[in-house]
C-alpha cells in the first residue's frame, strides 16, 4: 500500500485575522508546505467561493477574506505571485460580492483581487483577466472545452478555497465545484444541461487544484449554496488531495463519501482517494469535530399550497430532488408561492409514474422528463440538473416578470 493522503483539520481560536492566519499556516504545514507545488515566480490563482451577495459576509455562503488573505501571504512568502480571482454565479455581480464581503478593502490595500467577469481596464489600461479564451478538455467525459479567461489559462497553480456548505443539487459544495467560478457564464449554464457532476470533474482534470483549503469557520446547512442557515464550526480543512479533502469534510458534515456524487466520480476518475482508511488526518480528529448538517432535502418551507404535489419516478436523483426544494425557497423569497396552488411537478424517470397523481398544472423537471413532457404537452425545465431560474420560469409561465439570466 502506498503512502496515505494527508488531510489537516484545524480549529480556529477566534475570528481575528491573526488567529485565522495562524490556523491556515498550521494546515499548510501539516500537508507538507507549498514548496513542492508552487515554485519561485509561479502565477497562482486563489479561488474563493463568491457565489452571490449573502445576507452577511459570515453567513457561510461566501469564503471569508481572512482565509484568502492568509493563503495569499503564504504563497507570497515562498516567491509565488498570487491573485484572488472569481466570477460569481450566472446573473450575479461579482463586484457586489467583493464589496459586501470585504474583498474591496483588500484590493484597496494592494492585494490583487480580480473580478473575472469585468471588462473594465485597470489603472495601467490592462484588462484584469486578459482576453476570453477556450481551453480544451482532452479527457472530458461530457465537457470537451472550457470557456474561460487568459488569466486562468496561464496560471501555474490553483488553490481552491471553498466554504463548507450544503448544496441543493450536489449535496455539498466544496473545492471541486468551486472551480465553476473560473468559467464564463455561458459555460456554467451548459454544465447544468449536459450533466453537472461529470462536467465538474471534467473541469478539475484541466484546472486541477494543487491544494484545497476549506473555510469552515462559518459554514451553512440546509438550502445551499445561498439560502442555507449559518452553522458555526470554527474549522479549516486542507489537503493536496482534493478528493480526500472533500471526503473528510463531507464526513464531518455527516455525509459518507459515497453519498456525494462529485466525490464518487472524482475518485473513480483518479483525482484522489475517497477511502477514509487511506487518508491520514492531522490536527483534530473527525469524531471530535463532526456535526451533522441539515440536508437540503430535509428543509421544511412554510407557505406551500396544500394542493401542491411532487410526483417522482424511481430514478429521481438528488440533483433534481434537492433543486425542487431550492426553487420553492426562492419562490418564497420572491412572494411566488401562491403559484404552487394546483401545481404538480414531475421529476425522474416518467415510465413508472402513476398518472392518476397528476393534477392541475404540470411542470416537468430534469433531462429525464424532456421527452415525456413533449409527448404530453407539459412545460419542461430540462437539464441535469436544471438551473433553478429555468424551473421557476416554467412554473410562472409568464404570470410574473422573472429574470432568467
C-alpha positions in Angstrom: 0.0 0.0 0.0 1.3 3.5 -0.9 1.5 6.5 1.3 -1.8 7.8 2.7 -3.2 11.1 1.6 -3.0 13.7 4.4 -5.8 15.9 5.4 -5.3 18.6 8.0 -8.2 19.6 10.3 -7.5 22.7 12.5 -9.7 24.7 14.9 -9.6 28.5 14.8 -9.1 30.2 18.1 -11.0 33.4 17.3 -12.4 35.4 14.4 -9.4 37.7 14.4 -7.3 37.7 11.2 -4.1 36.7 13.1 -5.8 33.6 14.6 -7.2 32.6 11.2 -3.8 33.1 9.5 -2.2 31.0 12.2 -4.6 28.2 11.6 -4.1 28.4 7.8 -0.3 28.2 8.4 -0.8 25.1 10.5 -2.9 23.5 7.8 -0.3 24.2 5.2 2.5 23.0 7.4 0.5 19.8 8.2 0.2 18.9 4.5 3.9 19.4 3.8 4.1 23.1 2.9 3.7 24.6 -0.6 7.2 24.4 -1.9 6.7 21.2 -3.8 3.7 22.6 -5.7 4.5 26.3 -6.0 7.9 27.4 -7.3 9.5 30.8 -7.5 7.6 33.1 -9.9 4.6 30.8 -10.3 1.4 32.6 -11.1 -1.1 31.3 -8.5 -4.9 31.7 -8.6 -6.5 31.7 -5.1 -10.2 30.8 -5.8 -12.7 31.7 -3.2 -16.4 31.0 -3.3 -18.3 34.2 -4.1 -21.5 32.7 -5.5 -23.7 35.7 -4.8 -24.3 38.5 -2.3 -25.0 36.8 1.0 -27.2 38.0 3.9 -23.9 38.7 5.7 -20.3 38.1 5.0 -20.0 35.5 7.7 -23.2 33.6 6.8 -21.4 30.6 5.5 -22.3 31.3 1.9 -19.1 33.1 0.8 -15.4 32.4 1.6 -14.1 34.9 4.2 -11.5 37.3 3.1 -9.4 36.5 6.1 -8.8 32.9 4.9 -8.0 34.0 1.4 -5.6 36.7 2.6 -3.8 34.2 4.8 -3.4 31.8 1.8 -2.3 34.8 -0.4 0.5 35.7 2.1 1.6 32.1 2.3 2.1 32.0 -1.5 3.9 35.3 -1.4 6.3 34.0 1.3 7.7 31.3 -1.0 8.0 33.6 -4.0 4.7 32.9 -5.8 2.7 35.6 -7.5 -0.9 35.2 -6.1 -4.2 36.7 -7.3 -7.6 36.2 -5.8 -9.9 35.6 -8.8 -13.6 34.8 -9.1 -16.7 35.2 -11.2 -20.0 35.0 -9.3 -22.9 32.8 -10.4 -25.0 33.5 -13.5 -26.9 36.7 -13.1 -24.8 37.8 -10.0 -22.4 40.7 -10.0 -19.0 39.7 -8.6 -18.2 43.3 -7.7 -21.2 43.4 -5.4 -19.9 40.4 -3.6 -16.4 41.8 -3.4 -17.8 45.0 -1.8 -20.2 43.2 0.6 -17.7 40.7 1.8 -14.6 42.8 2.5 -12.5 42.0 -0.6 -12.7 45.6 -1.9 -10.7 46.7 1.2 -8.1 44.0 0.4 -7.9 45.3 -3.2 -7.5 48.9 -1.9 -4.7 47.8 0.3 -2.7 46.4 -2.7 -3.9 42.8 -2.7 -4.8 41.7 -6.3 -8.5 40.8 -6.3 -9.9 40.2 -9.8 -13.5 40.1 -11.0 -13.1 37.7 -13.9 -16.3 39.0 -15.5 -15.1 42.6 -15.6 -14.3 44.1 -18.9 -13.0 47.3 -17.4 -9.3 48.1 -17.7 -7.2 48.6 -14.7 -5.1 51.7 -13.9 -2.5 50.6 -16.4 -5.0 50.1 -19.1 -4.8 46.3 -19.0 -7.8 44.0 -18.9 -7.8 42.4 -15.4 -8.4 38.9 -16.6 -7.0 39.2 -20.1 -9.0 38.2 -23.1 -11.5 35.4 -23.2 -10.2 32.1 -24.4 -11.2 28.5 -24.8 -9.3 25.6 -23.1 -9.8 22.0 -24.4 -10.6 19.1 -22.1 -8.6 16.2 -23.5 -10.1 13.5 -21.3 -13.6 15.1 -20.9 -16.5 12.7 -20.4 -19.1 15.4 -21.1 -17.3 18.8 -21.2 -14.8 19.0 -24.1 -13.9 22.6 -23.8 -14.0 25.3 -21.1 -14.8 28.9 -21.8 -12.5 30.9 -19.6 -10.0 33.8 -19.5 -6.3 34.1 -20.2 -5.6 34.7 -16.5 -7.0 31.3 -15.7 -5.5 29.5 -18.7 -2.0 30.9 -17.9 -1.9 30.2 -14.2 0.8 27.8 -13.0 -1.2 26.7 -9.9 -4.7 27.0 -8.4 -5.6 26.9 -4.7 -9.3 26.4 -4.2 -10.7 27.9 -1.1 -14.4 27.0 -0.8 -16.9 27.4 2.0 -18.1 24.4 4.0 -21.8 24.2 3.0 -24.6 22.0 1.7 -25.9 22.4 -1.8 -29.3 22.0 -3.5 -28.0 19.9 -6.4 -24.8 18.2 -5.3 -25.5 17.5 -1.6 -22.4 19.5 -0.6 -20.3 22.1 -2.5 -16.6 22.3 -1.8 -13.4 22.8 -3.7 -14.0 20.9 -6.9 -17.4 22.5 -7.7 -15.9 25.9 -6.6 -13.9 25.9 -9.8 -17.0 26.7 -11.8 -16.2 30.3 -11.0 -13.3 30.0 -13.3 -15.6 29.6 -16.3 -17.7 32.2 -18.2 -21.4 32.2 -17.6 -22.5 30.5 -20.8 -20.2 27.6 -19.9 -21.7 27.4 -16.4 -25.2 27.2 -17.9 -24.1 24.4 -20.3 -22.8 22.3 -17.4 -26.4 22.1 -16.0 -27.8 20.9 -19.3 -25.1 18.4 -20.1 -24.7 16.8 -16.6 -23.3 18.8 -13.7 -21.4 16.1 -11.8 -19.3 14.7 -14.7 -18.8 18.2 -16.1 -17.4 19.5 -12.8 -15.0 16.5 -12.7 -14.0 17.2 -16.3 -13.3 20.8 -15.3 -11.0 19.6 -12.5 -9.0 17.4 -14.8 -7.9 20.6 -16.7 -7.7 23.1 -13.8 -6.7 20.7 -11.1 -6.0 22.5 -7.8 -2.7 21.8 -6.2 -4.2 22.5 -2.8 -7.7 22.7 -1.3 -8.3 24.7 1.9 -11.9 24.7 3.2 -13.2 27.7 5.1 -15.3 26.0 7.8 -15.2 28.9 10.2 -18.8 29.8 9.4 -20.5 27.0 7.4 -24.0 26.7 6.0 -26.6 23.9 6.2 -30.0 23.3 4.5 -30.7 25.0 1.2 -27.3 25.9 0.0 -25.5 27.5 -1.8 -27.2 30.8 -0.9 -30.2 30.2 1.3 -28.6 28.0 3.9 -28.6 28.5 7.6 -25.4 29.6 9.2 -23.6 26.9 11.2 -20.5 27.9 13.2 -17.8 25.2 13.0 -14.5 27.2 13.6 -12.7 24.8 11.3 -10.1 24.9 8.5 -9.6 21.8 6.5 -6.9 21.3 3.9 -5.1 18.8 1.6 -3.2 18.4 -1.6 -5.6 15.5 -2.4 -8.8 17.3 -3.3 -10.9 14.1 -3.2 -9.6 13.2 0.2 -10.2 16.7 1.5 -13.8 16.6 0.3 -14.4 13.1 1.7 -13.2 14.2 5.1 -15.1 17.4 5.0 -18.2 15.6 4.0 -17.8 13.1 6.8 -17.5 15.9 9.3 -20.8 17.3 7.9 -22.5 13.9 8.2 -22.1 12.5 4.7 -20.4 9.2 3.9 -18.1 9.7 0.9 -20.3 7.5 -1.3 -23.3 9.9 -0.7 -21.7 12.8 -2.5 -21.8 12.4 -6.3 -18.8 14.6 -7.2 -16.6 12.9 -4.6 -17.5 9.5 -6.0 -17.0 10.4 -9.7 -13.7 12.2 -9.0 -12.4 9.2 -7.1 -13.4 6.8 -9.9 -11.5 9.0 -12.4 -8.3 9.0 -10.4 -8.3 12.6 -9.0 -7.7 11.3 -5.4 -8.9 8.9 -2.8 -12.3 8.9 -1.0 -11.5 5.9 1.1 -11.2 7.1 4.7 -9.0 4.2 5.5 -6.5 5.5 3.0 -6.5 9.0 4.5 -4.4 10.2 7.4 -5.9 13.2 9.3 -3.7 15.6 11.2 -4.7 18.0 13.9 -8.2 17.4 15.1 -9.9 14.0 14.8 -13.0 13.7 12.7 -15.0 12.2 15.5 -14.2 15.2 17.8 -15.4 17.9 15.3 -18.1 16.2 13.2 -21.6 17.7 13.5 -24.3 16.5 11.1 -25.6 19.2 8.8 -29.3 19.6 7.9 -29.6 18.5 4.3 -31.4 20.4 1.6 -34.0 17.7 1.2 -34.8 17.9 5.0 -35.7 21.6 4.9 -39.3 22.5 5.6 -40.7 25.5 3.7 -43.9 27.2 5.1 -46.4 28.7 2.7 -46.6 26.0 0.1 -50.2 25.4 -1.1 -51.9 22.2 0.2 -52.7 21.2 -3.4 -49.0 21.3 -4.4 -47.8 17.9 -5.5 -44.4 16.4 -6.4 -44.5 13.1 -8.4 -41.1 11.4 -8.6 -40.1 8.5 -10.7 -38.0 5.8 -9.1 -34.8 7.1 -10.7 -35.1 10.7 -9.4 -31.6 11.8 -8.4 -30.7 14.1 -5.5 -29.8 16.8 -8.1 -33.5 17.2 -9.2 -35.0 16.4 -5.8 -32.9 19.0 -4.0 -33.3 21.6 -6.7 -37.1 21.4 -6.3 -36.7 22.2 -2.6 -34.4 25.1 -3.5 -36.7 26.7 -6.1 -39.5 26.6 -3.5 -37.3 28.6 -1.2 -36.5 31.0 -4.0 -40.2 31.4 -4.8 -40.9 32.1 -1.1 -38.3 34.8 -1.1 -39.9 36.5 -4.1 -43.6 36.0 -3.0 -44.4 33.5 -5.6 -45.6 30.5 -3.5 -49.2 31.3 -4.5 -48.3 29.7 -7.8 -47.9 26.3 -6.1 -51.7 26.1 -5.9 -52.9 23.2 -8.1 -49.4 22.6 -9.3 -47.7 19.2 -9.9 -44.0 18.8 -10.5 -42.7 15.7 -12.2 -39.1 14.6 -11.8 -37.1 11.4 -12.6 -37.9 8.5 -14.9 -41.5 9.0 -16.2 -42.0 5.4 -17.1 -43.0 4.4 -13.6 -45.1 7.5 -12.7 -48.7 7.0 -11.6 -50.5 9.4 -13.9 -53.6 9.3 -11.6 -51.5 11.5 -9.3 -51.1 14.3 -11.9 -53.5 17.1 -11.0 -53.7 20.7 -12.1 -50.8 22.4 -14.0 -47.9 20.0 -14.7 -44.3 21.1 -14.9 -41.6 18.5 -15.7 -38.1 19.0 -14.2 -34.9 17.4 -15.4 -33.5 15.9 -18.6 -35.1 12.6 -17.9 -38.6 14.1 -18.3 -37.9 16.1 -21.5 -39.3 13.5 -24.0 -42.3 12.7 -21.7 -43.2 16.4 -21.4 -43.1 16.9 -25.2 -45.3 13.9 -25.7 -47.9 15.1 -23.2 -47.8 18.8 -23.9 -46.3 19.7 -20.4 -43.9 22.5 -19.8 -40.4 21.3 -19.0 -37.2 22.8 -17.5 -34.6 20.5 -18.9 -31.1 20.0 -17.6 -29.1 17.6 -15.4 -30.0 19.1 -13.0 -31.7 22.2 -14.5 -30.9 25.7 -13.3 -33.2 27.0 -10.6 -34.3 30.0 -12.5 -35.5 27.9 -15.5 -37.8 25.9 -13.3 -39.3 29.0 -11.7 -39.8 30.5 -15.1 -41.7 27.4 -16.3 -43.9 27.4 -13.1 -44.7 31.1 -13.5 -45.5 30.6 -17.2 -45.4 34.4 -17.9 -47.6 35.4 -14.9 -44.8 37.3 -13.3 -41.8 39.1 -14.7 -38.8 36.9 -14.0 -35.2 37.4 -15.0 -33.9 34.1 -16.4 -30.3 35.3 -16.8 
